[in-house]
Amino acid sequence: MSASSIIVYYPNRQDPEWRWGHVAVVIGVDQERGSVALAEQNYSNARWEDATDHARRIRLFEVGGRYTLIDVSPTQIKNAEGGRIAGWVYPLSAR
C-alpha cells in the first residue's frame, strides 16, 4: 500500500448512505502505528482531522507481508457506521 492508492467501498443498495459505495485516496501510510490517512469527501461531512492533511485515519493490519484495511479509527475497536472495503488500487509506479 502506498500514498495515492485508491480505496473502494462496496455499495449497499438497502442503505441510502452507502447506496453507491464510496472511494477515498490514501495520502499517508504509517506501518508502525498501523494506520492509513485518507483524503475523501462526503464520508461523514465532518471537518477533516487535520485540515491541511487528511480527513481521517483507518486501521491497517499486516500479516505475513499481506495488508488488510478495516474502516475503523486506529483508536477504536468498532465503527457501526463504517463501510465495507472492497479493495484498493495502487499506482503503477508503486508496483
N, CA, C and O atoms as CSV, one atom per row, in Angstrom:
chain,resi,resn,atom,element,x,y,z
A,1,MET,N,N,0.852,-1.168,0.000
A,1,MET,CA,C,0.000,0.000,0.000
A,1,MET,C,C,0.893,1.225,0.000
A,1,MET,O,O,1.912,1.270,0.690
A,2,SER,N,N,0.507,2.194,-0.765
A,2,SER,CA,C,1.295,3.423,-0.836
A,2,SER,C,C,0.362,4.621,-0.956
A,2,SER,O,O,-0.827,4.489,-1.249
A,3,ALA,N,N,0.950,5.807,-0.717
A,3,ALA,CA,C,0.187,7.027,-0.936
A,3,ALA,C,C,-0.258,7.052,-2.393
A,3,ALA,O,O,0.435,6.521,-3.261
A,4,SER,N,N,-1.368,7.643,-2.658
A,4,SER,CA,C,-2.013,7.738,-3.970
A,4,SER,C,C,-2.801,6.485,-4.339
A,4,SER,O,O,-3.383,6.428,-5.422
A,5,SER,N,N,-2.834,5.481,-3.464
A,5,SER,CA,C,-3.720,4.343,-3.697
A,5,SER,C,C,-5.155,4.822,-3.544
A,5,SER,O,O,-5.417,5.788,-2.828
A,6,ILE,N,N,-6.074,4.158,-4.207
A,6,ILE,CA,C,-7.498,4.489,-4.093
A,6,ILE,C,C,-8.202,3.329,-3.411
A,6,ILE,O,O,-8.076,2.181,-3.836
A,7,ILE,N,N,-8.942,3.630,-2.354
A,7,ILE,CA,C,-9.706,2.616,-1.630
A,7,ILE,C,C,-11.133,2.639,-2.157
A,7,ILE,O,O,-11.730,3.705,-2.309
A,8,VAL,N,N,-11.673,1.462,-2.433
A,8,VAL,CA,C,-13.021,1.330,-2.981
A,8,VAL,C,C,-13.900,0.604,-1.962
A,8,VAL,O,O,-13.544,-0.462,-1.460
A,9,TYR,N,N,-15.053,1.204,-1.670
A,9,TYR,CA,C,-16.018,0.616,-0.735
A,9,TYR,C,C,-17.167,-0.031,-1.503
A,9,TYR,O,O,-17.576,0.449,-2.560
A,10,TYR,N,N,-17.677,-1.129,-0.952
A,10,TYR,CA,C,-18.833,-1.805,-1.553
A,10,TYR,C,C,-20.074,-0.922,-1.480
A,10,TYR,O,O,-20.261,-0.207,-0.496
A,11,PRO,N,N,-20.922,-0.962,-2.502
A,11,PRO,CA,C,-22.231,-0.315,-2.389
A,11,PRO,C,C,-23.167,-1.204,-1.566
A,11,PRO,O,O,-22.969,-2.416,-1.477
A,12,ASN,N,N,-24.181,-0.590,-0.969
A,12,ASN,CA,C,-25.212,-1.316,-0.243
A,12,ASN,C,C,-26.539,-0.690,-0.638
A,12,ASN,O,O,-26.903,0.366,-0.121
A,13,ARG,N,N,-27.262,-1.320,-1.541
A,13,ARG,CA,C,-28.498,-0.753,-2.095
A,13,ARG,C,C,-29.587,-0.530,-1.039
A,13,ARG,O,O,-30.475,0.298,-1.240
A,14,GLN,N,N,-29.529,-1.261,0.086
A,14,GLN,CA,C,-30.536,-1.094,1.130
A,14,GLN,C,C,-30.224,0.062,2.079
A,14,GLN,O,O,-31.098,0.480,2.838
A,15,ASP,N,N,-29.006,0.584,2.054
A,15,ASP,CA,C,-28.601,1.669,2.945
A,15,ASP,C,C,-28.418,2.937,2.116
A,15,ASP,O,O,-27.499,2.999,1.299
A,16,PRO,N,N,-29.268,3.955,2.301
A,16,PRO,CA,C,-29.185,5.172,1.482
A,16,PRO,C,C,-27.817,5.856,1.542
A,16,PRO,O,O,-27.403,6.484,0.567
A,17,GLU,N,N,-27.111,5.744,2.670
A,17,GLU,CA,C,-25.805,6.385,2.776
A,17,GLU,C,C,-24.714,5.647,2.015
A,17,GLU,O,O,-23.691,6.243,1.676
A,18,TRP,N,N,-24.911,4.372,1.742
A,18,TRP,CA,C,-23.895,3.567,1.038
A,18,TRP,C,C,-24.416,3.054,-0.301
A,18,TRP,O,O,-23.819,2.158,-0.899
A,19,ARG,N,N,-25.507,3.610,-0.765
A,19,ARG,CA,C,-26.158,3.120,-1.985
A,19,ARG,C,C,-25.205,2.968,-3.161
A,19,ARG,O,O,-25.301,1.994,-3.909
A,20,TRP,N,N,-24.287,3.914,-3.338
A,20,TRP,CA,C,-23.382,3.886,-4.489
A,20,TRP,C,C,-21.955,3.515,-4.104
A,20,TRP,O,O,-21.063,3.558,-4.952
A,21,GLY,N,N,-21.722,3.155,-2.854
A,21,GLY,CA,C,-20.363,2.866,-2.418
A,21,GLY,C,C,-19.633,4.149,-2.063
A,21,GLY,O,O,-20.256,5.163,-1.750
A,22,HIS,N,N,-18.320,4.099,-2.113
A,22,HIS,CA,C,-17.507,5.251,-1.713
A,22,HIS,C,C,-16.090,5.018,-2.207
A,22,HIS,O,O,-15.681,3.875,-2.412
A,23,VAL,N,N,-15.348,6.085,-2.397
A,23,VAL,CA,C,-13.920,5.978,-2.706
A,23,VAL,C,C,-13.165,6.974,-1.822
A,23,VAL,O,O,-13.707,8.002,-1.416
A,24,ALA,N,N,-11.919,6.650,-1.537
A,24,ALA,CA,C,-11.040,7.536,-0.762
A,24,ALA,C,C,-9.638,7.391,-1.331
A,24,ALA,O,O,-9.291,6.356,-1.900
A,25,VAL,N,N,-8.843,8.431,-1.172
A,25,VAL,CA,C,-7.459,8.414,-1.652
A,25,VAL,C,C,-6.530,8.330,-0.449
A,25,VAL,O,O,-6.660,9.099,0.504
A,26,VAL,N,N,-5.592,7.389,-0.501
A,26,VAL,CA,C,-4.595,7.249,0.555
A,26,VAL,C,C,-3.555,8.348,0.373
A,26,VAL,O,O,-2.964,8.482,-0.698
A,27,ILE,N,N,-3.336,9.132,1.424
A,27,ILE,CA,C,-2.325,10.182,1.328
A,27,ILE,C,C,-1.172,9.959,2.292
A,27,ILE,O,O,-0.203,10.719,2.296
A,28,GLY,N,N,-1.275,8.920,3.106
A,28,GLY,CA,C,-0.182,8.595,4.012
A,28,GLY,C,C,-0.374,7.225,4.612
A,28,GLY,O,O,-1.502,6.803,4.864
A,29,VAL,N,N,0.735,6.521,4.845
A,29,VAL,CA,C,0.710,5.195,5.445
A,29,VAL,C,C,1.697,5.180,6.608
A,29,VAL,O,O,2.860,5.547,6.439
A,30,ASP,N,N,1.243,4.759,7.781
A,30,ASP,CA,C,2.104,4.620,8.946
A,30,ASP,C,C,2.078,3.149,9.344
A,30,ASP,O,O,1.218,2.721,10.114
A,31,GLN,N,N,3.022,2.382,8.816
A,31,GLN,CA,C,3.031,0.944,9.065
A,31,GLN,C,C,3.324,0.626,10.526
A,31,GLN,O,O,2.795,-0.351,11.057
A,32,GLU,N,N,4.148,1.423,11.181
A,32,GLU,CA,C,4.472,1.165,12.585
A,32,GLU,C,C,3.251,1.306,13.486
A,32,GLU,O,O,3.069,0.518,14.414
A,33,ARG,N,N,2.421,2.298,13.219
A,33,ARG,CA,C,1.215,2.515,14.028
A,33,ARG,C,C,0.000,1.784,13.471
A,33,ARG,O,O,-1.037,1.713,14.132
A,34,GLY,N,N,0.117,1.245,12.273
A,34,GLY,CA,C,-0.994,0.519,11.675
A,34,GLY,C,C,-2.143,1.404,11.268
A,34,GLY,O,O,-3.300,1.119,11.577
A,35,SER,N,N,-1.817,2.508,10.555
A,35,SER,CA,C,-2.894,3.387,10.120
A,35,SER,C,C,-2.631,3.933,8.729
A,35,SER,O,O,-1.495,3.994,8.259
A,36,VAL,N,N,-3.718,4.328,8.091
A,36,VAL,CA,C,-3.685,4.906,6.757
A,36,VAL,C,C,-4.457,6.220,6.827
A,36,VAL,O,O,-5.585,6.245,7.320
A,37,ALA,N,N,-3.865,7.312,6.342
A,37,ALA,CA,C,-4.531,8.615,6.295
A,37,ALA,C,C,-5.267,8.737,4.968
A,37,ALA,O,O,-4.720,8.411,3.914
A,38,LEU,N,N,-6.507,9.205,5.024
A,38,LEU,CA,C,-7.356,9.282,3.837
A,38,LEU,C,C,-7.759,10.717,3.510
A,38,LEU,O,O,-7.986,11.535,4.402
A,39,ALA,N,N,-7.840,10.999,2.229
A,39,ALA,CA,C,-8.472,12.220,1.726
A,39,ALA,C,C,-9.774,11.764,1.076
A,39,ALA,O,O,-9.769,10.887,0.213
A,40,GLU,N,N,-10.871,12.353,1.489
A,40,GLU,CA,C,-12.171,11.934,0.963
A,40,GLU,C,C,-13.192,13.030,1.205
A,40,GLU,O,O,-12.965,13.961,1.978
A,41,GLN,N,N,-14.306,12.899,0.536
A,41,GLN,CA,C,-15.386,13.864,0.674
A,41,GLN,C,C,-16.673,13.088,0.887
A,41,GLN,O,O,-16.841,11.993,0.352
A,42,ASN,N,N,-17.585,13.658,1.673
A,42,ASN,CA,C,-18.921,13.091,1.873
A,42,ASN,C,C,-18.940,11.784,2.660
A,42,ASN,O,O,-19.909,11.032,2.562
A,43,TYR,N,N,-17.896,11.491,3.438
A,43,TYR,CA,C,-17.956,10.282,4.268
A,43,TYR,C,C,-18.840,10.537,5.483
A,43,TYR,O,O,-19.834,9.841,5.692
A,44,SER,N,N,-18.478,11.531,6.277
A,44,SER,CA,C,-19.287,11.847,7.452
A,44,SER,C,C,-19.693,13.317,7.470
A,44,SER,O,O,-20.401,13.763,8.373
A,45,ASN,N,N,-19.238,14.062,6.468
A,45,ASN,CA,C,-19.482,15.501,6.392
A,45,ASN,C,C,-18.952,16.250,7.609
A,45,ASN,O,O,-19.419,17.346,7.920
A,46,ALA,N,N,-17.979,15.663,8.295
A,46,ALA,CA,C,-17.336,16.320,9.428
A,46,ALA,C,C,-16.089,17.046,8.927
A,46,ALA,O,O,-15.589,16.762,7.839
A,47,ARG,N,N,-15.599,17.977,9.726
A,47,ARG,CA,C,-14.342,18.635,9.382
A,47,ARG,C,C,-13.227,17.600,9.363
A,47,ARG,O,O,-13.266,16.613,10.097
A,48,TRP,N,N,-12.239,17.838,8.519
A,48,TRP,CA,C,-11.093,16.937,8.470
A,48,TRP,C,C,-10.349,16.989,9.796
A,48,TRP,O,O,-10.282,18.041,10.431
A,49,GLU,N,N,-9.783,15.848,10.220
A,49,GLU,CA,C,-8.987,15.802,11.447
A,49,GLU,C,C,-7.854,16.817,11.381
A,49,GLU,O,O,-7.600,17.545,12.341
A,50,ASP,N,N,-7.182,16.857,10.246
A,50,ASP,CA,C,-6.105,17.819,10.014
A,50,ASP,C,C,-6.444,18.509,8.700
A,50,ASP,O,O,-6.241,17.942,7.626
A,51,ALA,N,N,-6.951,19.712,8.780
A,51,ALA,CA,C,-7.471,20.406,7.597
A,51,ALA,C,C,-6.451,20.564,6.480
A,51,ALA,O,O,-6.833,20.758,5.326
A,52,THR,N,N,-5.168,20.488,6.793
A,52,THR,CA,C,-4.147,20.625,5.750
A,52,THR,C,C,-3.622,19.285,5.265
A,52,THR,O,O,-2.783,19.235,4.366
A,53,ASP,N,N,-4.114,18.182,5.860
A,53,ASP,CA,C,-3.518,16.892,5.527
A,53,ASP,C,C,-4.529,15.792,5.208
A,53,ASP,O,O,-4.542,15.287,4.086
A,54,HIS,N,N,-5.372,15.408,6.164
A,54,HIS,CA,C,-6.240,14.250,5.933
A,54,HIS,C,C,-7.613,14.406,6.579
A,54,HIS,O,O,-7.806,15.176,7.520
A,55,ALA,N,N,-8.558,13.640,6.032
A,55,ALA,CA,C,-9.919,13.640,6.563
A,55,ALA,C,C,-10.011,12.788,7.822
A,55,ALA,O,O,-10.618,13.191,8.814
A,56,ARG,N,N,-9.402,11.609,7.770
A,56,ARG,CA,C,-9.438,10.687,8.909
A,56,ARG,C,C,-8.418,9.582,8.687
A,56,ARG,O,O,-7.798,9.507,7.627
A,57,ARG,N,N,-8.245,8.728,9.680
A,57,ARG,CA,C,-7.348,7.585,9.588
A,57,ARG,C,C,-8.149,6.310,9.835
A,57,ARG,O,O,-9.112,6.305,10.601
A,58,ILE,N,N,-7.737,5.235,9.176
A,58,ILE,CA,C,-8.345,3.929,9.427
A,58,ILE,C,C,-7.238,2.925,9.713
A,58,ILE,O,O,-6.061,3.199,9.479
A,59,ARG,N,N,-7.625,1.764,10.220
A,59,ARG,CA,C,-6.667,0.741,10.630
A,59,ARG,C,C,-6.081,-0.032,9.449
A,59,ARG,O,O,-6.764,-0.361,8.479
A,60,LEU,N,N,-4.796,-0.301,9.578
A,60,LEU,CA,C,-4.051,-1.101,8.607
A,60,LEU,C,C,-3.395,-2.243,9.368
A,60,LEU,O,O,-2.697,-2.018,10.357
A,61,PHE,N,N,-3.619,-3.466,8.907
A,61,PHE,CA,C,-3.004,-4.631,9.519
A,61,PHE,C,C,-2.097,-5.304,8.510
A,61,PHE,O,O,-2.430,-5.395,7.328
A,62,GLU,N,N,-0.945,-5.777,8.975
A,62,GLU,CA,C,-0.020,-6.526,8.121
A,62,GLU,C,C,0.218,-7.874,8.769
A,62,GLU,O,O,0.639,-7.963,9.923
A,63,VAL,N,N,-0.058,-8.920,8.007
A,63,VAL,CA,C,0.163,-10.280,8.482
A,63,VAL,C,C,0.903,-11.030,7.388
A,63,VAL,O,O,0.364,-11.236,6.301
A,64,GLY,N,N,2.113,-11.431,7.664
A,64,GLY,CA,C,2.890,-12.203,6.697
A,64,GLY,C,C,3.125,-11.481,5.384
A,64,GLY,O,O,3.137,-12.112,4.327
A,65,GLY,N,N,3.312,-10.167,5.433
A,65,GLY,CA,C,3.575,-9.406,4.213
A,65,GLY,C,C,2.337,-9.029,3.419
A,65,GLY,O,O,2.452,-8.420,2.355
A,66,ARG,N,N,1.161,-9.377,3.911
A,66,ARG,CA,C,-0.093,-9.017,3.250
A,66,ARG,C,C,-0.830,-8.013,4.108
A,66,ARG,O,O,-0.787,-8.084,5.337
A,67,TYR,N,N,-1.510,-7.070,3.459
A,67,TYR,CA,C,-2.163,-5.980,4.170
A,67,TYR,C,C,-3.683,-6.080,4.113
A,67,TYR,O,O,-4.262,-6.522,3.121
A,68,THR,N,N,-4.309,-5.655,5.207
A,68,THR,CA,C,-5.763,-5.596,5.302
A,68,THR,C,C,-6.144,-4.238,5.870
A,68,THR,O,O,-5.531,-3.769,6.829
A,69,LEU,N,N,-7.146,-3.611,5.285
A,69,LEU,CA,C,-7.688,-2.354,5.785
A,69,LEU,C,C,-9.054,-2.610,6.385
A,69,LEU,O,O,-9.853,-3.371,5.839
A,70,ILE,N,N,-9.315,-1.970,7.513
A,70,ILE,CA,C,-10.628,-2.045,8.143
A,70,ILE,C,C,-11.064,-0.623,8.456
A,70,ILE,O,O,-10.286,0.158,9.004
A,71,ASP,N,N,-12.294,-0.281,8.116
A,71,ASP,CA,C,-12.798,1.073,8.293
A,71,ASP,C,C,-13.118,1.336,9.760
A,71,ASP,O,O,-14.277,1.495,10.145
A,72,VAL,N,N,-12.069,1.376,10.558
A,72,VAL,CA,C,-12.162,1.654,11.990
A,72,VAL,C,C,-11.013,2.593,12.331
A,72,VAL,O,O,-9.884,2.393,11.882
A,73,SER,N,N,-11.303,3.607,13.120
A,73,SER,CA,C,-10.261,4.521,13.577
A,73,SER,C,C,-9.200,3.741,14.350
A,73,SER,O,O,-9.537,2.787,15.051
A,74,PRO,N,N,-7.929,4.123,14.239
A,74,PRO,CA,C,-6.874,3.426,14.994
A,74,PRO,C,C,-7.082,3.441,16.509
A,74,PRO,O,O,-6.476,2.637,17.218
A,75,THR,N,N,-7.928,4.342,17.016
A,75,THR,CA,C,-8.177,4.420,18.460
A,75,THR,C,C,-9.444,3.679,18.881
A,75,THR,O,O,-9.800,3.694,20.059
A,76,GLN,N,N,-10.127,3.034,17.945
A,76,GLN,CA,C,-11.379,2.345,18.259
A,76,GLN,C,C,-11.288,0.875,17.891
A,76,GLN,O,O,-10.360,0.441,17.208
A,77,ILE,N,N,-12.277,0.116,18.363
A,77,ILE,CA,C,-12.338,-1.298,18.003
A,77,ILE,C,C,-13.555,-1.622,17.144
A,77,ILE,O,O,-13.680,-2.741,16.647
A,78,LYS,N,N,-14.462,-0.644,16.964
A,78,LYS,CA,C,-15.602,-0.858,16.080
A,78,LYS,C,C,-16.058,0.463,15.493
A,78,LYS,O,O,-15.765,1.533,16.025
A,79,ASN,N,N,-16.781,0.371,14.386
A,79,ASN,CA,C,-17.323,1.543,13.713
A,79,ASN,C,C,-18.674,1.140,13.138
A,79,ASN,O,O,-18.754,0.588,12.041
A,80,ALA,N,N,-19.721,1.421,13.882
A,80,ALA,CA,C,-21.067,0.994,13.474
A,80,ALA,C,C,-21.503,1.601,12.155
A,80,ALA,O,O,-22.363,1.039,11.476
A,81,GLU,N,N,-20.927,2.740,11.773
A,81,GLU,CA,C,-21.344,3.410,10.547
A,81,GLU,C,C,-20.349,3.247,9.405
A,81,GLU,O,O,-20.570,3.781,8.318
A,82,GLY,N,N,-19.283,2.535,9.624
A,82,GLY,CA,C,-18.253,2.380,8.599
A,82,GLY,C,C,-18.708,1.506,7.442
A,82,GLY,O,O,-19.626,0.697,7.577
A,83,GLY,N,N,-18.060,1.682,6.322
A,83,GLY,CA,C,-18.387,0.894,5.148
A,83,GLY,C,C,-17.498,-0.331,5.022
A,83,GLY,O,O,-16.485,-0.462,5.709
A,84,ARG,N,N,-17.894,-1.214,4.140
A,84,ARG,CA,C,-17.101,-2.407,3.867
A,84,ARG,C,C,-16.160,-2.114,2.704
A,84,ARG,O,O,-16.605,-1.748,1.617
A,85,ILE,N,N,-14.880,-2.273,2.933
A,85,ILE,CA,C,-13.877,-2.002,1.913
A,85,ILE,C,C,-13.775,-3.191,0.971
A,85,ILE,O,O,-13.541,-4.324,1.392
A,86,ALA,N,N,-13.957,-2.906,-0.317
A,86,ALA,CA,C,-13.868,-3.963,-1.336
A,86,ALA,C,C,-12.408,-4.243,-1.694
A,86,ALA,O,O,-12.050,-5.382,-1.995
A,87,GLY,N,N,-11.569,-3.214,-1.662
A,87,GLY,CA,C,-10.163,-3.375,-2.005
A,87,GLY,C,C,-9.558,-2.036,-2.346
A,87,GLY,O,O,-10.159,-0.989,-2.103
A,88,TRP,N,N,-8.366,-2.072,-2.911
A,88,TRP,CA,C,-7.719,-0.837,-3.301
A,88,TRP,C,C,-6.924,-1.024,-4.566
A,88,TRP,O,O,-6.543,-2.133,-4.942
A,89,VAL,N,N,-6.687,0.099,-5.211
A,89,VAL,CA,C,-5.918,0.137,-6.447
A,89,VAL,C,C,-4.735,1.054,-6.189
A,89,VAL,O,O,-4.907,2.160,-5.677
A,90,TYR,N,N,-3.553,0.613,-6.534
A,90,TYR,CA,C,-2.391,1.470,-6.318
A,90,TYR,C,C,-1.741,1.827,-7.646
A,90,TYR,O,O,-1.890,1.103,-8.631
A,91,PRO,N,N,-1.016,2.951,-7.673
A,91,PRO,CA,C,-0.432,3.428,-8.933
A,91,PRO,C,C,0.593,2.452,-9.491
A,91,PRO,O,O,1.239,1.720,-8.741
A,92,LEU,N,N,0.739,2.444,-10.810
A,92,LEU,CA,C,1.708,1.563,-11.436
A,92,LEU,C,C,3.120,1.791,-10.913
A,92,LEU,O,O,3.894,0.841,-10.791
A,93,SER,N,N,3.460,3.019,-10.608
A,93,SER,CA,C,4.819,3.321,-10.129
A,93,SER,C,C,5.109,2.693,-8.779
A,93,SER,O,O,6.275,2.577,-8.402
A,94,ALA,N,N,4.081,2.282,-8.033
A,94,ALA,CA,C,4.266,1.680,-6.726
A,94,ALA,C,C,4.412,0.175,-6.787
A,94,ALA,O,O,4.677,-0.450,-5.760
A,95,ARG,N,N,4.253,-0.417,-7.929
A,95,ARG,CA,C,4.325,-1.880,-8.038
A,95,ARG,C,C,5.742,-2.370,-8.119
A,95,ARG,O,O,5.974,-3.575,-8.214
